[in-house]
Amino acid sequence: MRPHKPKAAVITLGCRLNHAESALLHARLHEAGYTVVPYGESADLGIINTCTVTGEADAKCRKIIRGFIRHNPGAFVAVIGCMPQVSAKRIAGIEGVDLVVGTARKLDVLDYVRAEKNQAPVVVCNGVPDDDFKIDCPATGVPRAETRANLKIQEGCDNMCAYCIVPLARGKPRSREMPNLIDEARALTKAGVKEIVLTGVNVGAYAWRGNGIVDVIDALNDIEGLPRVRVSSIELSTIPEGLLQRMNDPDHALVPFLHVPLQSGCDKTLEAMGRPYKAAVFKAFLEKAHAEVDTLCIGADVMVGFPGETEQDFEQSCTFLAESPIDYAHVFKFSPRPNTRAVKMAGRVSPPVVNGRSGRMREISAGKRAVFHLRNQAKTYEVLFEQKTGGRWTGYTPNYIRAAVESSKDLENRILAVTLLESRGETMTGVLAE
């Protein structure tokens, strides 16, 4: 009989950066002889790539860990990433966990995996390095399921916002060596990826030997066969000169899309959060961006229920979102996180009030998205199709409109012109252009 080919499941929680790192782990598992299976199928190895950005994220991670162990009692279980970096003992105390690996060595997790379960959890949580880095990508050409792929270019942050644990979990800002990230981008393109999304904790802070994020974008633009480059999320204070110019250049791969963390439209709340700008400065830049890039889509992160946020403060934030050039918002409820300044702040907002504010802010966001869709109605864009859902092929325009068209052809990973027709929630219907 042939020996059993081991199965591994990688469960990813949290941000795009985690997903970028998990994609690398998928490839390394493939190279090591594993069959990678979805979460829910039986597996010999489980790697849980964690998020610890909020208390709710911690609770979700613990639930996922225990659920995997319950369904795979004999599997080797490795918990990696941000939560182990700040809560290693707590993770190691979960019965059935074999390995706990912090941020610094998370991509080396397979070096510590054994065929048999450990008698006691092994903890590998070194200090987070503060020097620039490179990532050893697998040598084998692993087929990619994605049409879009996340590319990690940066790590760490030192903004120390009052609600955020990330600087402790990820360390200080540091950048990936540019030739190394370009090598991975070329490999992704060769594997069929049509869009690369730049990811990091604070991508606009990228700095390697005099090169900034615009230099990275221009180098990616020179890769033959790569039609699209997207910046995932970028802090206002780090948006460089030249970014909008490239978005507005039809011959450049950079797409007209910005996602900028706002958090609040109230100056008092922004100051309490430790955010380094005022609402008026934020709005002025977005107005400038919209004026310069005609088809630009702007998204933002907004938090409700931060300690001390009064009803008047919340109304100011609502008004800001409604009147700003923001086209949609990701709305988050404040979640107390140990080891942050916010957890000790007075003026905690009650959960029912936070829930109500969240619902109100989401309604405003939905209205903004509907207006954005209306502005793009009857326009024709190139759509990168990803999958067939509910009988329709769906994909994204350069300015991040999710488009759905009916077609009997296989459109996966193809870029085709689509005329947008009408808004259906977060999606627009369309027809393939002649």
WOQUI-V462934 format. One record per residue. N is the residue number from 1. PHI is phi in degrees with one decimal (NA if undefined). OMEGA is omega in radians with two decimals (* if undefined). D_CENTER is the distance of its C-alpha to the mean C-alpha in whole Angstrom. Layout:
BEGIN
N,PHI,OMEGA,D_CENTER
N,PHI,OMEGA,D_CENTER
END
This chain:
BEGIN
1,NA,3.06,43
2,-72.9,3.09,40
3,-64.5,-3.13,38
4,-63.7,3.05,35
5,-80.1,-3.02,32
6,-64.3,3.11,29
7,-109.2,3.14,26
8,-131.3,3.04,23
9,-118.3,3.06,20
10,-112.1,-3.13,16
11,-106.2,-3.02,15
12,-115.3,3.09,11
13,-118.1,3.01,10
14,95.1,-2.83,7
15,-79.8,3.08,4
16,-60.5,3.14,2
17,-62.2,3.05,5
18,-59.8,-3.14,7
19,-66.9,3.08,7
20,-63.4,-3.14,8
21,-69.6,3.10,11
22,-65.9,3.08,12
23,-62.4,3.07,13
24,-65.7,3.11,15
25,-65.1,3.07,16
26,-55.8,-3.12,17
27,-65.1,3.14,19
28,-68.2,3.07,21
29,-63.6,3.09,22
30,-58.0,-3.13,23
31,-65.0,-3.13,25
32,-83.3,3.06,27
33,98.1,3.11,28
34,-88.0,2.88,26
35,-96.3,-3.12,25
36,-87.3,-3.09,22
37,-118.6,3.13,22
38,-69.2,3.03,20
39,-61.0,-3.09,19
40,114.6,3.03,23
41,-85.8,3.14,25
42,-65.1,-3.08,27
43,-145.5,3.07,26
44,-89.2,-3.12,28
45,-137.3,3.04,25
46,-121.9,3.07,22
47,-116.4,-3.12,19
48,-105.8,-3.12,16
49,-93.2,-2.84,13
50,-95.0,3.03,13
51,-124.8,3.14,11
52,-133.1,-3.00,14
53,-67.2,3.10,13
54,-138.5,3.04,15
55,-62.5,3.09,18
56,-64.3,3.11,17
57,-63.5,3.09,14
58,-59.5,-3.13,17
59,-62.3,3.12,19
60,-64.5,3.12,17
61,-61.5,-3.14,17
62,-62.0,3.11,21
63,-63.6,3.13,21
64,-64.5,3.13,19
65,-59.1,-3.11,21
66,-65.3,3.12,24
67,-64.7,3.12,24
68,-63.8,-3.14,23
69,-62.9,-3.13,26
70,-62.7,-3.11,28
71,-87.4,-3.13,28
72,-136.9,-3.00,28
73,-62.2,-3.13,31
74,-98.0,-3.05,32
75,-77.2,2.98,28
76,-79.2,-3.01,27
77,-116.9,3.10,24
78,-116.3,3.10,22
79,-111.5,-2.98,19
80,-129.0,2.93,17
81,99.9,-2.92,15
82,-66.7,-3.10,14
83,-65.1,3.04,17
84,-59.2,-3.10,19
85,-61.5,-3.11,19
86,-109.6,-3.08,20
87,-140.7,-3.04,22
88,-60.3,-3.10,24
89,-64.1,-3.13,27
90,-65.6,3.12,25
91,-67.4,-3.13,24
92,-63.2,3.14,27
93,-80.2,3.10,29
94,-79.9,-3.09,27
95,-61.9,3.14,30
96,104.8,3.09,29
97,-77.7,-3.12,26
98,-102.6,-2.99,28
99,-146.6,3.13,25
100,-127.1,-3.05,23
101,-125.2,-3.13,21
102,-78.8,-3.02,19
103,-61.3,-2.98,17
104,-62.1,-3.03,19
105,-116.1,-3.03,20
106,-61.9,-3.14,17
107,-76.7,3.08,17
108,-100.4,-3.02,21
109,-56.1,-3.10,21
110,-66.1,3.08,24
111,-65.7,-3.05,26
112,-109.8,-3.11,27
113,-79.6,3.10,27
114,-118.0,3.12,30
115,-70.3,-3.14,32
116,-110.1,3.11,33
117,-67.6,3.09,32
118,-76.5,3.08,32
119,-68.4,3.06,35
120,-141.3,-3.11,33
121,-59.6,3.01,29
122,-94.7,-3.09,29
123,-112.8,3.12,27
124,-123.4,-3.11,25
125,-130.2,3.10,23
126,-76.8,3.00,24
127,-64.1,-3.13,24
128,-78.4,-3.13,21
129,-67.2,-3.14,22
130,-121.1,3.11,22
131,-102.3,3.12,23
132,-63.8,-2.95,21
133,-142.7,2.92,20
134,-135.0,-3.10,20
135,-120.4,3.08,19
136,-79.2,-3.13,21
137,-86.0,-3.14,20
138,-57.3,-3.10,22
139,-77.2,-3.09,25
140,-77.2,3.10,26
141,-82.0,-3.10,24
142,-87.8,3.12,22
143,-59.7,-3.10,22
144,-104.8,3.07,18
145,-82.7,-3.05,18
146,-76.7,2.88,15
147,-91.1,3.02,16
148,-111.6,-3.14,12
149,-131.0,3.07,11
150,-82.3,3.13,8
151,-120.3,-3.14,11
152,-77.4,3.14,10
153,-119.3,-2.99,13
154,-154.0,-3.11,13
155,-144.6,2.98,13
156,82.5,-3.11,14
157,-159.0,3.08,15
158,-126.7,-3.14,19
159,-72.2,3.09,18
160,54.0,3.04,19
161,-63.0,-2.96,19
162,-62.8,-3.06,21
163,-96.5,-2.86,18
164,-110.0,3.11,16
165,-98.9,-3.00,16
166,-56.9,3.11,14
167,-57.7,3.08,16
168,-76.5,-3.09,19
169,-81.1,-3.03,16
170,-113.4,3.11,15
171,86.8,-3.10,18
172,-76.4,3.14,19
173,-62.8,3.05,17
174,-152.5,-2.96,18
175,-121.5,3.11,17
176,-82.6,3.13,17
177,-57.8,-2.98,21
178,-62.4,3.11,21
179,-59.6,-3.12,23
180,-68.6,-3.14,21
181,-72.0,3.09,18
182,-67.6,3.08,20
183,-59.8,3.12,21
184,-67.0,3.12,18
185,-61.7,3.10,17
186,-64.0,3.13,21
187,-64.6,3.10,21
188,-62.8,3.13,18
189,-63.1,3.11,20
190,-62.2,3.13,23
191,-79.0,3.06,21
192,108.4,3.14,21
193,-67.5,-3.09,17
194,-103.5,3.14,18
195,-141.3,3.08,15
196,-110.6,-3.13,13
197,-107.3,-3.12,9
198,-75.7,-3.08,9
199,-128.1,3.09,7
200,175.7,3.06,8
201,-73.8,-3.13,9
202,-145.8,-2.92,11
203,-59.5,-3.13,11
204,-67.8,3.11,14
205,-85.1,-3.13,16
206,-55.2,3.13,16
207,-156.5,3.12,20
208,-138.5,3.09,22
209,49.6,3.09,26
210,85.3,3.12,26
211,-97.5,3.06,23
212,-111.8,-3.07,20
213,-64.7,3.10,17
214,-64.6,3.09,20
215,-64.6,3.07,21
216,-62.2,-3.12,19
217,-61.2,3.14,18
218,-66.1,3.11,22
219,-66.9,3.08,22
220,-67.1,3.11,19
221,-60.4,-3.12,22
222,-84.2,-3.14,24
223,-75.9,-3.13,23
224,-66.2,3.09,26
225,89.1,3.10,24
226,-109.7,-3.04,21
227,-80.8,-3.03,21
228,-136.4,2.98,17
229,-131.2,-3.13,15
230,-131.2,3.01,12
231,-94.4,-3.01,10
232,-69.6,-3.12,7
233,-152.8,-3.04,8
234,-142.2,3.14,11
235,-70.0,-3.11,14
236,-52.0,-3.04,17
237,-70.4,-3.09,19
238,-110.0,-3.13,17
239,-70.9,-3.01,18
240,-86.8,2.99,20
241,-60.0,3.09,23
242,98.4,-3.11,23
243,-66.2,-3.14,20
244,-65.3,3.12,21
245,-59.2,3.14,24
246,-70.9,3.07,22
247,-62.4,-3.08,20
248,-87.7,-3.13,24
249,-92.8,-3.09,25
250,-64.3,-3.14,26
251,-93.3,3.14,26
252,-98.9,-3.09,23
253,-71.7,-3.10,20
254,-68.4,-3.07,18
255,-86.1,-3.10,17
256,-80.8,-3.08,18
257,-148.9,3.04,14
258,-131.6,2.96,13
259,-121.2,-3.01,11
260,-122.5,3.11,12
261,-62.1,3.09,12
262,-98.8,-3.13,16
263,79.1,3.08,16
264,-158.1,3.04,20
265,-99.7,-3.13,23
266,-112.3,-3.08,25
267,-62.0,-3.14,26
268,-62.5,3.13,28
269,-69.4,3.10,25
270,-58.0,3.13,23
271,-65.1,3.11,25
272,-64.3,3.10,25
273,-72.0,-3.05,21
274,84.5,3.12,22
275,-79.3,-2.95,20
276,-90.5,3.13,22
277,-158.8,3.02,23
278,-105.9,-3.06,25
279,-58.4,-3.10,24
280,-64.6,3.11,27
281,-65.9,3.11,25
282,-59.3,-3.10,22
283,-64.5,-3.12,23
284,-62.2,3.12,26
285,-66.5,-3.12,23
286,-63.4,3.09,21
287,-64.1,3.09,25
288,-62.5,-3.13,25
289,-62.4,3.12,22
290,-64.2,3.14,23
291,-69.6,-3.08,27
292,-83.4,-3.06,26
293,-120.7,-2.96,24
294,-60.6,-3.05,25
295,-95.3,-3.02,23
296,-60.4,2.95,20
297,-109.7,3.13,17
298,-119.9,3.03,16
299,-110.3,-3.13,13
300,-149.9,2.97,13
301,-96.4,3.13,12
302,-131.8,3.12,15
303,-108.8,3.06,17
304,-119.5,3.06,20
305,81.6,3.07,23
306,-63.7,-3.11,22
307,-51.1,3.13,26
308,91.0,3.14,28
309,-72.1,3.12,27
310,-83.9,3.09,30
311,-61.7,3.12,30
312,-65.8,3.10,31
313,-60.9,-3.14,28
314,-63.8,3.13,26
315,-62.5,3.08,28
316,-61.4,3.14,28
317,-65.9,3.09,24
318,-61.4,-3.14,25
319,-61.6,3.13,27
320,-59.4,-3.13,25
321,-61.3,-3.09,22
322,-64.4,-3.03,25
323,-98.5,-3.09,26
324,-87.4,3.08,24
325,-78.1,3.12,22
326,-65.5,-3.06,19
327,-96.5,3.03,18
328,-164.1,3.14,16
329,-135.0,2.89,14
330,-89.6,-3.04,12
331,-99.9,-3.14,15
332,-122.3,3.00,14
333,-89.0,3.09,18
334,-57.7,3.12,19
335,-126.9,-3.10,19
336,-58.0,-3.13,21
337,-126.3,3.07,20
338,-53.6,3.12,23
339,71.8,2.99,23
340,-121.1,-3.14,22
341,-65.6,-3.03,24
342,-65.8,-3.06,23
343,-65.7,-3.13,24
344,-99.7,-3.08,28
345,-75.7,3.10,28
346,-78.1,3.05,31
347,84.3,3.13,30
348,-60.3,-3.13,28
349,-86.8,-3.06,28
350,-67.7,-3.13,29
351,-53.7,3.13,26
352,-61.3,3.12,28
353,-66.7,3.12,28
354,-60.7,3.13,24
355,-61.5,3.13,24
356,-64.0,3.13,26
357,-65.8,3.12,24
358,-61.0,3.13,21
359,-61.9,3.13,23
360,-63.7,-3.11,24
361,-66.7,3.10,21
362,-66.5,3.09,20
363,-63.7,3.11,23
364,-63.6,3.12,23
365,-61.6,3.13,19
366,-61.4,3.10,21
367,-65.9,3.11,24
368,-64.5,3.12,22
369,-63.4,3.13,20
370,-62.5,3.09,23
371,-64.8,3.11,25
372,-61.7,3.09,22
373,-61.8,-3.14,23
374,-60.8,3.13,27
375,-65.8,-3.11,27
376,-103.1,3.14,25
377,-61.8,3.13,28
378,74.9,3.07,30
379,-84.6,-3.14,28
380,-112.1,-3.13,28
381,-130.6,2.96,24
382,-76.7,-3.13,23
383,-115.0,3.02,21
384,-91.4,-3.07,19
385,-80.1,-3.05,20
386,-114.2,-3.04,18
387,-157.9,3.07,20
388,-100.3,-3.08,23
389,-131.5,3.12,22
390,58.5,3.11,25
391,84.8,3.14,28
392,-124.0,3.05,26
393,-82.3,-3.13,23
394,-122.9,3.10,20
395,-169.3,-3.03,18
396,-121.5,2.98,16
397,-75.2,3.06,18
398,-56.3,3.14,17
399,-92.5,2.89,17
400,64.9,2.94,14
401,-93.3,3.09,17
402,-79.8,-3.08,17
403,-109.8,3.13,21
404,-128.5,3.13,23
405,-132.4,3.04,26
406,-91.7,3.10,29
407,-161.1,3.09,30
408,-84.3,-3.13,32
409,-85.0,3.05,31
410,-84.0,-3.08,28
411,-102.4,-3.04,25
412,-56.8,3.08,22
413,63.6,3.05,21
414,-108.0,3.07,23
415,-106.9,-3.06,23
416,-134.1,3.13,26
417,-73.6,-3.13,27
418,-131.5,3.01,27
419,-93.8,-3.07,28
420,-81.1,-3.03,27
421,-110.3,-3.08,29
422,-147.8,-3.10,28
423,-85.5,3.04,25
424,-129.7,-3.10,24
425,71.2,-3.13,22
426,-88.9,-3.09,18
427,-121.6,2.95,20
428,-115.5,3.02,23
429,-78.4,-3.13,26
430,-160.7,3.07,27
431,-130.9,3.07,30
432,-63.4,-3.14,30
433,-72.0,3.13,31
434,-68.0,*,35
END
